[in-house]
Amino acid sequence: MIDETLRQRETLRRHRLMATLLLLLAAGLFLVARLLLPPGFGTSLLEAGAEAAMVGGLADWFAVTALFRRPLGLPIPHTAVIPNSKDRIGEGIGRFVERHFLEPETVVGKLRSLGLARRLAGALADEAKARSLAQRLAALLPYLMRTAGDRSLRRFLGQALQQELGRLNLGRLLGQGLDLLYRSDRHHLLLDRLLLAARDWLDRNHEEALRLVEEKSRWWIPKRVDRRIADVLVRALSELLGDLLQREHGLRRQFDASIARFVEELKHDPARQAELQRWLQELLAKPEAAAYLSTLWRALRRRVEGDLAAEESLTVATLAQGLGSLGRALLADPAMLERVERRLEIAARELVQPWRHEIGGFVAEVVKGWDARTITERFELAVGRDLQYIRMNGTLVGALVGCLIFLLGHYAL
């Protein structure tokens, strides 16, 4: 910012010098024509052109200077326009921003032309960009976790969570969530994973399972018989787990019916919903639950911070992979991209509409808060270079008009 300001000041100084030198050149030519050159047509033409150039250059110098300060420090009326009108200028800029930049349809139209959803999806699908974003998000985690670890903040969040849970119908929400899993057949996939994991454990830990059964057996049963019975039980259990992987098994159908009944109760049975709500509130109110959650939070925090300190962070890799998958999925689904685009437009409209007046007022207040010297300098740095071209053009056009008038007068008369 400082370098940019210095560059603008140097540019303004250079163009101001050029305009002044051009005005001085016109004055020099006028003096030469008036005092040094012999009378004649060419001398008169030069004198007329130089005189008009001085008039044009001086007039434009006065006009440009009067915008920012009093010319030569003289108290001439209607000069130093910008410093004397800074409050009105601030209000005008604020209204201009409010009416022309923050018009909801203008903002939405610009978002639509940018194709923001597709650009965002493309950026996420790019592996390097997804990893860069993941690193930035991961860098925020330690700060957020330290903030969330504050005791007073935890107490406040806990109270707020209990209040929100009291307002929400958790049973219905849980029922709707489970209904989605049920209709998508995910509950069978989850059961399959559990059954496979249990059978694999029995197969890998056959001797350990036998030992556990033997420990629960009566003392008077012979060890050989005891072990034989245990072996039969473990094998039978393993076979049962394998049979339950078949969707048409009777117990499997009973499980499916029980899940469907439980989901319907959560969605439509007020007694079941109230029971779940009461159970969850009682659980959260217990000191043991709070202590367990606190311990779990500290362990999670240490693990995340340790992982982020590693050269190859699993957290960053997981975030990058998730962001990349999201980007690729969006690019592969035009309908979803269109829905995201519409959501962004709705969000922009709802965000801009109530705040546009406040933003315009904020711009006006910022400009009003500047002192006269600051606002003068900032405006002059922004447009001063172009105003110096007006001075140059005024000098050149004045010379041209002066010559033209002299020629018209000379030949007409």
VEXMITI-463821 format. One line per field, with one value per residue (C-alpha): residue in three letters; chain; x, y, z. Coordinates in nm, 2 decimals. Layout:
N
res [ala; ...] $
chain [A; ...] $
east [X; ...] $
north [Y; ...] $
up [Z; ...] $
// end
This chain:
413
res [met; ile; asp; glu; thr; leu; arg; gln; arg; glu; thr; leu; arg; arg; his; arg; leu; met; ala; thr; leu; leu; leu; leu; leu; ala; ala; gly; leu; phe; leu; val; ala; arg; leu; leu; leu; pro; pro; gly; phe; gly; thr; ser; leu; leu; glu; ala; gly; ala; glu; ala; ala; met; val; gly; gly; leu; ala; asp; trp; phe; ala; val; thr; ala; leu; phe; arg; arg; pro; leu; gly; leu; pro; ile; pro; his; thr; ala; val; ile; pro; asn; ser; lys; asp; arg; ile; gly; glu; gly; ile; gly; arg; phe; val; glu; arg; his; phe; leu; glu; pro; glu; thr; val; val; gly; lys; leu; arg; ser; leu; gly; leu; ala; arg; arg; leu; ala; gly; ala; leu; ala; asp; glu; ala; lys; ala; arg; ser; leu; ala; gln; arg; leu; ala; ala; leu; leu; pro; tyr; leu; met; arg; thr; ala; gly; asp; arg; ser; leu; arg; arg; phe; leu; gly; gln; ala; leu; gln; gln; glu; leu; gly; arg; leu; asn; leu; gly; arg; leu; leu; gly; gln; gly; leu; asp; leu; leu; tyr; arg; ser; asp; arg; his; his; leu; leu; leu; asp; arg; leu; leu; leu; ala; ala; arg; asp; trp; leu; asp; arg; asn; his; glu; glu; ala; leu; arg; leu; val; glu; glu; lys; ser; arg; trp; trp; ile; pro; lys; arg; val; asp; arg; arg; ile; ala; asp; val; leu; val; arg; ala; leu; ser; glu; leu; leu; gly; asp; leu; leu; gln; arg; glu; his; gly; leu; arg; arg; gln; phe; asp; ala; ser; ile; ala; arg; phe; val; glu; glu; leu; lys; his; asp; pro; ala; arg; gln; ala; glu; leu; gln; arg; trp; leu; gln; glu; leu; leu; ala; lys; pro; glu; ala; ala; ala; tyr; leu; ser; thr; leu; trp; arg; ala; leu; arg; arg; arg; val; glu; gly; asp; leu; ala; ala; glu; glu; ser; leu; thr; val; ala; thr; leu; ala; gln; gly; leu; gly; ser; leu; gly; arg; ala; leu; leu; ala; asp; pro; ala; met; leu; glu; arg; val; glu; arg; arg; leu; glu; ile; ala; ala; arg; glu; leu; val; gln; pro; trp; arg; his; glu; ile; gly; gly; phe; val; ala; glu; val; val; lys; gly; trp; asp; ala; arg; thr; ile; thr; glu; arg; phe; glu; leu; ala; val; gly; arg; asp; leu; gln; tyr; ile; arg; met; asn; gly; thr; leu; val; gly; ala; leu; val; gly; cys; leu; ile; phe; leu; leu; gly; his; tyr; ala; leu] $
chain [A; A; A; A; A; A; A; A; A; A; A; A; A; A; A; A; A; A; A; A; A; A; A; A; A; A; A; A; A; A; A; A; A; A; A; A; A; A; A; A; A; A; A; A; A; A; A; A; A; A; A; A; A; A; A; A; A; A; A; A; A; A; A; A; A; A; A; A; A; A; A; A; A; A; A; A; A; A; A; A; A; A; A; A; A; A; A; A; A; A; A; A; A; A; A; A; A; A; A; A; A; A; A; A; A; A; A; A; A; A; A; A; A; A; A; A; A; A; A; A; A; A; A; A; A; A; A; A; A; A; A; A; A; A; A; A; A; A; A; A; A; A; A; A; A; A; A; A; A; A; A; A; A; A; A; A; A; A; A; A; A; A; A; A; A; A; A; A; A; A; A; A; A; A; A; A; A; A; A; A; A; A; A; A; A; A; A; A; A; A; A; A; A; A; A; A; A; A; A; A; A; A; A; A; A; A; A; A; A; A; A; A; A; A; A; A; A; A; A; A; A; A; A; A; A; A; A; A; A; A; A; A; A; A; A; A; A; A; A; A; A; A; A; A; A; A; A; A; A; A; A; A; A; A; A; A; A; A; A; A; A; A; A; A; A; A; A; A; A; A; A; A; A; A; A; A; A; A; A; A; A; A; A; A; A; A; A; A; A; A; A; A; A; A; A; A; A; A; A; A; A; A; A; A; A; A; A; A; A; A; A; A; A; A; A; A; A; A; A; A; A; A; A; A; A; A; A; A; A; A; A; A; A; A; A; A; A; A; A; A; A; A; A; A; A; A; A; A; A; A; A; A; A; A; A; A; A; A; A; A; A; A; A; A; A; A; A; A; A; A; A; A; A; A; A; A; A; A; A; A; A; A; A; A; A; A; A; A; A; A; A; A; A; A; A; A; A; A; A; A; A; A; A; A; A; A; A; A; A; A; A; A; A] $
east [0.00; 0.28; 0.47; 0.15; 0.10; 0.46; 0.42; 0.10; 0.27; 0.57; 0.33; 0.13; 0.45; 0.58; 0.25; 0.21; 0.56; 0.48; 0.16; 0.35; 0.64; 0.39; 0.23; 0.58; 0.66; 0.35; 0.45; 0.80; 0.68; 0.45; 0.73; 0.96; 0.70; 0.61; 0.96; 1.22; 1.08; 1.03; 0.67; 0.50; 0.23; 0.42; 0.51; 0.15; 0.02; 0.27; 0.18; -0.19; -0.15; 0.08; -0.15; -0.45; -0.25; -0.16; -0.52; -0.64; -0.36; -0.41; -0.79; -0.75; -0.48; -0.72; -1.01; -0.80; -0.64; -0.97; -1.10; -0.84; -0.73; -0.74; -0.53; -0.23; -0.39; -0.64; -0.99; -1.17; -1.53; -1.62; -1.26; -1.12; -1.43; -1.34; -1.22; -1.52; -1.77; -1.63; -1.94; -2.17; -1.92; -1.92; -2.30; -2.30; -2.05; -2.25; -2.57; -2.40; -2.25; -2.59; -2.80; -2.56; -2.32; -2.54; -2.86; -2.96; -3.03; -2.69; -2.51; -2.70; -2.64; -2.27; -2.26; -2.45; -2.21; -1.91; -2.04; -1.92; -2.04; -1.86; -1.54; -1.55; -1.60; -1.32; -1.09; -1.18; -1.13; -0.77; -0.55; -0.30; -0.57; -0.76; -0.45; -0.37; -0.73; -0.70; -0.38; -0.54; -0.84; -0.62; -0.42; -0.73; -0.81; -0.56; -0.69; -1.06; -0.99; -0.80; -1.09; -1.35; -1.14; -1.20; -1.39; -1.64; -1.70; -1.75; -2.00; -2.19; -2.19; -2.31; -2.60; -2.69; -2.67; -2.91; -3.15; -3.15; -3.19; -3.50; -3.65; -3.57; -3.77; -3.47; -3.68; -3.83; -3.50; -3.33; -3.62; -3.59; -3.22; -3.26; -3.54; -3.29; -3.05; -3.33; -3.46; -3.11; -3.05; -2.75; -2.87; -2.81; -2.46; -2.38; -2.51; -2.31; -1.99; -2.07; -2.14; -1.82; -1.61; -1.75; -1.70; -1.35; -1.27; -1.39; -1.19; -0.87; -0.92; -1.06; -0.85; -0.93; -1.30; -1.26; -1.08; -1.35; -1.62; -1.41; -1.38; -1.76; -1.81; -1.87; -1.57; -1.70; -1.72; -1.41; -1.17; -1.19; -1.57; -1.57; -1.34; -1.54; -1.86; -1.69; -1.55; -1.90; -2.05; -1.79; -1.81; -2.19; -2.18; -1.94; -2.17; -2.47; -2.29; -2.22; -2.58; -2.70; -2.52; -2.79; -3.06; -3.34; -3.25; -3.55; -3.36; -3.24; -3.60; -3.69; -3.41; -3.53; -3.89; -3.76; -3.57; -3.87; -4.09; -3.84; -3.80; -4.18; -4.21; -3.94; -4.11; -4.47; -4.49; -4.49; -4.43; -4.11; -3.99; -4.04; -3.86; -3.56; -3.56; -3.57; -3.30; -3.06; -3.11; -3.06; -2.74; -2.60; -2.69; -2.48; -2.14; -1.99; -2.10; -1.95; -1.62; -1.61; -1.68; -1.41; -1.16; -1.25; -1.21; -0.86; -0.75; -0.89; -0.72; -0.38; -0.41; -0.51; -0.24; 0.02; -0.09; -0.09; 0.27; 0.38; 0.53; 0.28; -0.04; -0.33; -0.57; -0.46; -0.46; -0.81; -0.94; -0.78; -0.92; -1.27; -1.26; -1.13; -1.41; -1.67; -1.54; -1.53; -1.88; -2.02; -1.86; -2.01; -2.36; -2.49; -2.82; -2.65; -2.42; -2.73; -2.89; -2.57; -2.57; -2.93; -2.85; -2.56; -2.78; -3.05; -2.79; -2.64; -2.98; -3.08; -2.74; -2.73; -3.10; -3.11; -2.75; -2.71; -2.83; -2.60; -2.30; -2.37; -2.40; -2.07; -1.89; -2.04; -1.92; -1.57; -1.54; -1.68; -1.43; -1.14; -0.98; -0.98; -0.61; -0.65; -0.95; -0.78; -0.47; -0.65; -0.87; -0.58; -0.37; -0.66; -0.75; -0.48; -0.28; -0.58; -0.65; -0.30; -0.39; -0.68; -0.43; -0.21; -0.51; -0.63; -0.29; -0.28; -0.64; -0.60; -0.31; -0.50; -0.81; -0.60; -0.43; -0.77; -0.93; -0.63; -0.65; -1.02; -0.98; -0.69; -0.85; -1.20; -1.09] $
north [0.00; 0.24; 0.15; 0.22; 0.56; 0.66; 0.55; 0.76; 1.07; 1.04; 1.00; 1.30; 1.51; 1.42; 1.50; 1.83; 1.93; 1.85; 2.07; 2.35; 2.34; 2.35; 2.66; 2.82; 2.74; 2.92; 3.22; 3.21; 3.21; 3.50; 3.71; 3.62; 3.71; 4.03; 4.16; 4.00; 3.91; 4.17; 4.26; 4.05; 3.79; 3.50; 3.69; 3.80; 3.45; 3.31; 3.58; 3.52; 3.14; 3.17; 3.43; 3.20; 2.91; 3.10; 3.19; 2.83; 2.68; 2.93; 2.88; 2.51; 2.54; 2.75; 2.50; 2.20; 2.37; 2.50; 2.14; 2.06; 2.39; 2.77; 2.89; 3.08; 3.06; 3.34; 3.33; 3.31; 3.19; 2.84; 2.71; 2.42; 2.24; 1.89; 1.97; 2.21; 1.96; 1.63; 1.55; 1.59; 1.40; 1.11; 1.10; 1.10; 0.82; 0.62; 0.66; 0.58; 0.26; 0.17; 0.23; 0.12; -0.14; -0.31; -0.34; -0.71; -0.78; -0.63; -0.85; -1.16; -1.09; -1.05; -1.38; -1.55; -1.42; -1.54; -1.90; -1.91; -2.26; -2.41; -2.21; -2.32; -2.69; -2.66; -2.52; -2.79; -3.06; -2.93; -3.13; -2.85; -2.59; -2.84; -2.91; -2.54; -2.47; -2.77; -2.64; -2.30; -2.46; -2.69; -2.38; -2.25; -2.57; -2.51; -2.16; -2.27; -2.56; -2.34; -2.10; -2.37; -2.50; -2.19; -2.28; -2.00; -2.05; -2.42; -2.35; -2.10; -2.35; -2.63; -2.41; -2.30; -2.66; -2.77; -2.49; -2.57; -2.94; -2.85; -2.67; -2.93; -3.24; -3.47; -3.78; -3.67; -3.54; -3.87; -4.06; -3.87; -3.93; -4.30; -4.31; -4.19; -4.46; -4.72; -4.62; -4.62; -4.97; -4.84; -5.02; -5.35; -5.24; -5.14; -5.47; -5.66; -5.48; -5.56; -5.93; -5.96; -5.79; -6.02; -6.34; -6.23; -6.17; -6.52; -6.68; -6.49; -6.54; -6.89; -6.99; -6.67; -6.74; -7.09; -6.96; -6.72; -6.99; -7.22; -6.95; -6.93; -7.30; -7.50; -7.64; -7.99; -8.03; -8.20; -7.98; -8.20; -8.19; -7.83; -7.75; -7.96; -7.78; -7.45; -7.53; -7.64; -7.32; -7.09; -7.27; -7.25; -6.88; -6.82; -7.01; -6.82; -6.49; -6.61; -6.71; -6.37; -6.22; -6.36; -6.10; -6.36; -6.51; -6.51; -6.32; -6.07; -6.00; -5.95; -5.71; -5.51; -5.50; -5.39; -5.10; -4.99; -5.00; -4.80; -4.54; -4.49; -4.46; -4.19; -4.00; -4.02; -4.14; -3.84; -4.08; -4.23; -3.88; -3.75; -4.05; -3.99; -3.62; -3.69; -3.96; -3.73; -3.44; -3.66; -3.79; -3.45; -3.33; -3.60; -3.48; -3.81; -3.72; -3.37; -3.52; -3.78; -3.52; -3.29; -3.58; -3.68; -3.32; -3.28; -3.61; -3.51; -3.16; -3.32; -3.56; -3.30; -3.05; -3.33; -3.44; -3.08; -3.04; -3.35; -3.30; -3.52; -3.43; -3.68; -3.41; -3.20; -3.50; -3.60; -3.25; -3.22; -3.56; -3.46; -3.12; -3.28; -3.54; -3.27; -3.07; -3.37; -3.48; -3.13; -3.11; -3.45; -3.34; -3.04; -3.04; -3.01; -2.74; -2.55; -2.59; -2.46; -2.17; -2.08; -2.11; -1.88; -1.62; -1.65; -1.61; -1.30; -1.14; -1.21; -1.08; -0.76; -0.65; -0.58; -0.45; -0.23; 0.09; 0.02; -0.04; 0.28; 0.47; 0.31; 0.44; 0.78; 0.78; 0.67; 0.96; 1.20; 1.08; 1.18; 1.52; 1.77; 1.71; 1.34; 1.34; 1.60; 1.40; 1.07; 1.22; 1.40; 1.09; 0.90; 1.15; 1.41; 1.26; 1.28; 1.63; 1.74; 1.62; 1.86; 2.14; 2.03; 2.00; 2.34; 2.49; 2.32; 2.38; 2.74; 2.78; 2.63; 2.84; 3.16; 3.09; 3.01; 3.33; 3.53; 3.38; 3.43; 3.79; 3.85; 3.71; 3.83; 4.18] $
up [0.00; 0.09; -0.24; -0.44; -0.27; -0.34; -0.70; -0.74; -0.58; -0.82; -1.12; -1.01; -0.96; -1.31; -1.49; -1.29; -1.39; -1.76; -1.75; -1.58; -1.83; -2.12; -1.97; -1.92; -2.28; -2.39; -2.17; -2.31; -2.67; -2.60; -2.45; -2.74; -3.00; -2.81; -2.72; -2.94; -3.29; -3.56; -3.64; -3.91; -3.99; -3.84; -3.52; -3.48; -3.53; -3.27; -3.03; -3.06; -3.03; -2.72; -2.56; -2.60; -2.48; -2.16; -2.10; -2.16; -1.94; -1.66; -1.66; -1.64; -1.38; -1.17; -1.22; -1.13; -0.83; -0.71; -0.67; -0.40; -0.24; -0.27; -0.57; -0.44; -0.10; -0.19; -0.03; -0.36; -0.33; -0.45; -0.43; -0.23; -0.34; -0.21; 0.14; 0.19; 0.07; 0.21; 0.41; 0.11; -0.10; 0.15; 0.15; -0.23; -0.25; 0.01; -0.19; -0.52; -0.37; -0.22; -0.53; -0.81; -0.66; -0.39; -0.59; -0.53; -0.89; -0.99; -0.74; -0.84; -1.21; -1.15; -0.96; -1.23; -1.50; -1.29; -1.27; -0.91; -0.83; -1.13; -1.06; -0.69; -0.79; -1.05; -0.79; -0.54; -0.80; -0.86; -0.64; -0.57; -0.49; -0.27; -0.07; -0.04; 0.09; 0.32; 0.47; 0.53; 0.70; 0.91; 1.02; 1.18; 1.38; 1.67; 1.72; 1.71; 1.94; 2.19; 2.18; 2.23; 2.52; 2.73; 3.04; 3.04; 2.66; 2.72; 2.99; 2.77; 2.48; 2.70; 2.83; 2.48; 2.35; 2.63; 2.54; 2.17; 2.24; 2.45; 2.16; 1.89; 1.84; 1.83; 1.80; 1.48; 1.34; 1.43; 1.27; 0.95; 0.94; 1.00; 0.75; 0.48; 0.58; 0.58; 0.24; 0.09; 0.23; 0.44; 0.75; 0.58; 0.48; 0.83; 0.97; 0.71; 0.82; 1.19; 1.11; 0.90; 1.17; 1.44; 1.23; 1.14; 1.51; 1.60; 1.32; 1.42; 1.79; 1.80; 2.10; 2.29; 2.24; 2.37; 2.68; 2.75; 2.73; 2.95; 3.21; 3.24; 3.26; 3.58; 3.77; 3.78; 3.40; 3.26; 3.06; 2.75; 2.75; 2.83; 2.55; 2.31; 2.39; 2.37; 2.03; 1.90; 2.04; 1.88; 1.54; 1.56; 1.63; 1.35; 1.11; 1.24; 1.17; 0.82; 0.76; 0.88; 0.59; 0.37; 0.32; 0.31; 0.65; 0.90; 1.17; 0.90; 0.80; 1.17; 1.20; 0.90; 1.04; 1.38; 1.22; 1.01; 1.32; 1.53; 1.25; 1.23; 1.61; 1.61; 1.33; 1.45; 1.82; 2.06; 2.36; 2.19; 2.09; 2.45; 2.59; 2.36; 2.44; 2.82; 2.80; 2.61; 2.84; 3.15; 2.99; 2.92; 3.27; 3.44; 3.56; 3.43; 3.08; 3.10; 3.24; 2.97; 2.69; 2.84; 2.85; 2.50; 2.38; 2.53; 2.38; 2.04; 2.07; 2.15; 1.87; 1.61; 1.72; 1.71; 1.36; 1.23; 1.35; 1.15; 0.81; 0.64; 0.83; 0.81; 0.89; 0.59; 0.36; 0.47; 0.42; 0.08; -0.02; 0.10; -0.08; -0.40; -0.39; -0.34; -0.63; -0.87; -0.76; -0.83; -1.17; -1.26; -1.15; -1.36; -1.17; -0.83; -0.97; -1.08; -0.73; -0.56; -0.80; -0.72; -0.34; -0.38; -0.56; -0.29; -0.02; -0.19; -0.23; 0.13; 0.25; 0.04; 0.07; 0.45; 0.47; 0.16; 0.34; 0.63; 0.40; 0.21; 0.54; 0.65; 0.34; 0.40; 0.77; 0.67; 0.42; 0.68; 0.93; 0.71; 0.77; 0.49; 0.41; 0.40; 0.16; -0.06; -0.09; -0.16; -0.43; -0.59; -0.59; -0.75; -1.03; -1.02; -1.31; -1.54; -1.43; -1.54; -1.89; -1.88; -1.81; -2.10; -2.33; -2.22; -2.31; -2.65; -2.74; -2.63; -2.87; -3.15; -3.09; -3.06; -3.39; -3.56; -3.43; -3.55; -3.89; -3.92; -3.81; -4.04; -4.36; -4.28; -4.24] $
// end
